[in-house]
Amino acid sequence: MEPRQAERDALEARCADAEQRVADLTAELAAANARIADLEAAAESPMSIFDGPDDGSAGAGLARDGSDPRVLSMILAATAVVAGMVALLALINGNLFTTFGFAMILTTVGLAYAASRTRVMGVDVSITRGVVYIKKGESSYRFDVRQDGTRVDMVGQPGDAFWQLRFHRKGLDDFVVDADMVEPHEFVRQLREYRPGL
């Protein structure tokens, strides 16, 4: 009888320890999410290059419908962390190699992959002395609008929902700048200093 009681006490202690770990990880996740929200509120949106109204209009880092495209990847990442904690709890309780354990591992990996694939890369666009500099993730591009060889087309007019500027590249797809990246009126005004025909 005593060995069974000792085994039961050991299992209860392990369960209590696992529950405490889950509670600690949940508290850390909540603190990290709060810190992310504070940093996002304090920082300027990385998708906007011109000072403009921060009212959720296009160019303020929001999609045209007013939604924030970064939210999906953050939700997927947070859910992956929670699924990982459940998988860790299954490991601690010796259930990792059960159907449930495998399902939690696959769920964690799938959510982490989806979070990385839906991550929105910031786009920085600036104009300096007639040269448009664009930085998107690790890639950077420059288009010298002072040169006649640089082909630029505008689709629509600033303020239109479908407004775009297309920078043509030889042998590659056009690089498109739209209202989600810049404030259209100011961007076109600066471009027209060098390309009055736009």
Backbone torsions as a table, in degrees:
resi	resn	phi	psi	omega
1	MET	NA	-39.0	-178.7
2	GLU	-64.3	-40.8	177.5
3	PRO	-61.0	-37.4	178.6
4	ARG	-66.2	-40.3	179.0
5	GLN	-64.4	-41.4	179.2
6	ALA	-65.0	-40.2	179.1
7	GLU	-65.8	-41.1	178.5
8	ARG	-64.3	-42.4	178.3
9	ASP	-62.5	-40.7	179.3
10	ALA	-64.2	-42.4	178.5
11	LEU	-64.7	-40.7	178.0
12	GLU	-63.5	-39.4	178.6
13	ALA	-65.2	-41.3	178.2
14	ARG	-64.3	-41.9	178.6
15	CYS	-63.4	-43.7	179.2
16	ALA	-63.0	-39.9	178.4
17	ASP	-64.7	-42.1	179.5
18	ALA	-65.5	-41.6	178.7
19	GLU	-64.1	-38.0	177.8
20	GLN	-65.7	-39.4	177.8
21	ARG	-63.2	-43.9	178.5
22	VAL	-61.7	-42.9	178.9
23	ALA	-62.6	-42.3	179.0
24	ASP	-63.6	-44.6	179.8
25	LEU	-65.3	-37.5	177.7
26	THR	-64.6	-41.2	178.1
27	ALA	-65.2	-39.9	177.7
28	GLU	-64.9	-39.3	178.4
29	LEU	-63.8	-43.7	178.7
30	ALA	-63.3	-40.1	178.6
31	ALA	-66.5	-39.5	178.8
32	ALA	-66.2	-41.8	177.8
33	ASN	-63.5	-39.7	177.6
34	ALA	-64.6	-39.9	178.6
35	ARG	-65.3	-41.2	177.2
36	ILE	-61.2	-43.9	179.9
37	ALA	-63.3	-40.3	178.2
38	ASP	-64.3	-43.1	-179.6
39	LEU	-66.0	-40.2	178.7
40	GLU	-66.4	-36.6	178.9
41	ALA	-69.4	-33.6	-177.2
42	ALA	-81.0	-29.5	-175.5
43	ALA	-91.0	153.2	172.9
44	GLU	-72.5	152.7	179.2
45	SER	-64.5	131.4	-179.0
46	PRO	-71.0	-9.9	-177.2
47	MET	-93.7	-3.8	-178.6
48	SER	-108.8	134.5	179.9
49	ILE	-110.9	-19.7	-178.9
50	PHE	-110.8	144.1	176.1
51	ASP	-67.7	127.7	-179.2
52	GLY	-151.8	-179.1	179.8
53	PRO	-65.7	135.4	179.3
54	ASP	-96.4	59.8	-175.5
55	ASP	-113.6	18.2	-179.8
56	GLY	85.9	7.3	177.9
57	SER	-74.3	168.0	179.8
58	ALA	-60.0	145.0	-178.3
59	GLY	94.9	-7.5	179.3
60	ALA	-100.7	20.3	178.9
61	GLY	89.2	3.1	-179.5
62	LEU	-107.0	155.4	175.1
63	ALA	-71.2	168.3	-177.4
64	ARG	-61.3	-26.8	179.5
65	ASP	-85.0	3.6	177.4
66	GLY	92.0	-2.7	-179.6
67	SER	-85.9	156.7	178.4
68	ASP	-96.1	115.2	-175.6
69	PRO	-69.3	-11.4	-180.0
70	ARG	-81.9	-14.0	-174.4
71	VAL	-65.8	-39.8	-176.8
72	LEU	-59.3	-47.8	-178.8
73	SER	-65.9	-34.6	178.2
74	MET	-67.1	-40.5	179.0
75	ILE	-65.7	-43.0	179.0
76	LEU	-63.4	-41.4	179.7
77	ALA	-64.9	-43.2	179.2
78	ALA	-64.1	-39.6	178.1
79	THR	-67.0	-35.7	176.4
80	ALA	-63.6	-37.8	178.0
81	VAL	-64.5	-43.5	179.2
82	VAL	-64.0	-43.5	178.3
83	ALA	-62.8	-37.3	176.4
84	GLY	-63.6	-38.4	177.7
85	MET	-65.7	-38.3	177.8
86	VAL	-66.4	-40.3	177.0
87	ALA	-63.3	-38.4	177.0
88	LEU	-63.5	-41.0	177.7
89	LEU	-63.8	-38.1	176.7
90	ALA	-64.8	-38.0	177.5
91	LEU	-64.1	-44.8	-178.7
92	ILE	-63.0	-36.9	-178.5
93	ASN	-87.6	3.7	177.8
94	GLY	77.3	19.8	-178.4
95	ASN	-109.2	16.7	-175.8
96	LEU	-66.5	-33.5	-175.7
97	PHE	-95.3	23.9	173.1
98	THR	-97.5	174.9	178.0
99	THR	-58.7	-42.1	179.0
100	PHE	-62.9	-44.3	-179.7
101	GLY	-61.8	-45.5	177.9
102	PHE	-63.3	-40.1	179.3
103	ALA	-62.2	-39.6	180.0
104	MET	-69.0	-37.8	177.5
105	ILE	-63.9	-46.9	179.2
106	LEU	-63.4	-39.5	178.2
107	THR	-63.3	-43.5	179.6
108	THR	-61.9	-47.7	-179.5
109	VAL	-64.0	-43.0	-179.8
110	GLY	-63.2	-43.5	179.3
111	LEU	-67.0	-40.4	178.3
112	ALA	-63.8	-41.4	178.0
113	TYR	-63.8	-44.4	179.7
114	ALA	-63.7	-37.7	178.4
115	ALA	-64.3	-40.1	179.8
116	SER	-70.7	-33.4	-179.0
117	ARG	-75.9	-27.1	-177.8
118	THR	-95.2	2.7	-180.0
119	ARG	-63.5	132.6	-179.3
120	VAL	-91.9	123.6	177.6
121	MET	-85.3	134.4	177.5
122	GLY	-69.4	146.7	178.0
123	VAL	-120.2	123.0	176.7
124	ASP	-109.2	125.4	-180.0
125	VAL	-124.7	133.2	177.1
126	SER	-145.0	155.8	177.3
127	ILE	-121.4	124.4	178.5
128	THR	-131.6	114.9	177.9
129	ARG	48.0	47.2	174.9
130	GLY	84.0	5.3	178.2
131	VAL	-114.2	125.6	178.3
132	VAL	-90.7	119.9	177.5
133	TYR	-105.4	128.9	-179.8
134	ILE	-127.3	126.6	176.2
135	LYS	-120.7	119.8	180.0
136	LYS	-127.9	106.8	-176.0
137	GLY	63.2	-124.8	179.5
138	GLU	-89.7	-7.9	-177.4
139	SER	-96.0	147.9	175.6
140	SER	-135.5	147.4	-177.4
141	TYR	-135.0	152.2	173.2
142	ARG	-140.2	139.2	-179.9
143	PHE	-130.0	118.2	-179.4
144	ASP	-89.1	100.8	-177.0
145	VAL	-78.1	-4.9	174.3
146	ARG	-74.7	-24.9	-178.3
147	GLN	-85.9	134.6	178.8
148	ASP	-66.4	-23.9	-179.4
149	GLY	-72.0	-14.8	177.6
150	THR	-85.3	111.2	-177.6
151	ARG	-90.2	126.2	179.5
152	VAL	-131.5	129.6	175.6
153	ASP	-122.2	144.3	176.8
154	MET	-112.7	130.6	177.0
155	VAL	-104.1	120.1	-177.8
156	GLY	77.2	-170.0	179.0
157	GLN	-121.5	153.3	177.9
158	PRO	-53.3	133.2	-176.8
159	GLY	102.9	-22.4	175.8
160	ASP	-70.5	148.5	-179.3
161	ALA	-66.4	-27.8	-176.6
162	PHE	-101.8	13.4	-177.3
163	TRP	-58.7	134.9	176.9
164	GLN	-149.7	152.1	167.4
165	LEU	-115.8	129.1	-178.3
166	ARG	-112.3	118.7	173.7
167	PHE	-97.4	116.2	-177.1
168	HIS	-79.9	139.1	177.8
169	ARG	-126.6	136.9	-178.4
170	LYS	-67.3	125.1	176.3
171	GLY	73.8	3.2	-179.7
172	LEU	-130.3	166.2	174.9
173	ASP	-65.8	153.9	176.0
174	ASP	-62.8	146.0	172.5
175	PHE	-92.3	123.8	-173.7
176	VAL	-105.9	128.6	172.7
177	VAL	-109.8	127.0	-179.4
178	ASP	-127.8	-174.5	-174.6
179	ALA	-69.6	-13.1	175.3
180	ASP	-76.5	-17.7	-176.5
181	MET	-100.4	-35.1	-175.1
182	VAL	-138.2	168.1	170.5
183	GLU	-86.0	111.1	-168.1
184	PRO	-57.1	-45.7	-176.1
185	HIS	-61.4	-46.7	-179.1
186	GLU	-68.2	-39.6	-179.7
187	PHE	-63.4	-45.8	179.5
188	VAL	-67.0	-37.6	177.8
189	ARG	-58.7	-44.4	179.4
190	GLN	-67.5	-38.6	178.5
191	LEU	-65.9	-35.9	-177.2
192	ARG	-69.5	-14.1	172.2
193	GLU	-63.6	-29.2	-178.7
194	TYR	-110.0	-23.0	178.6
195	ARG	-129.2	79.5	-176.7
196	PRO	-61.5	-22.0	-176.7
197	GLY	-78.0	-6.6	-178.6
198	LEU	-68.1	NA	NA
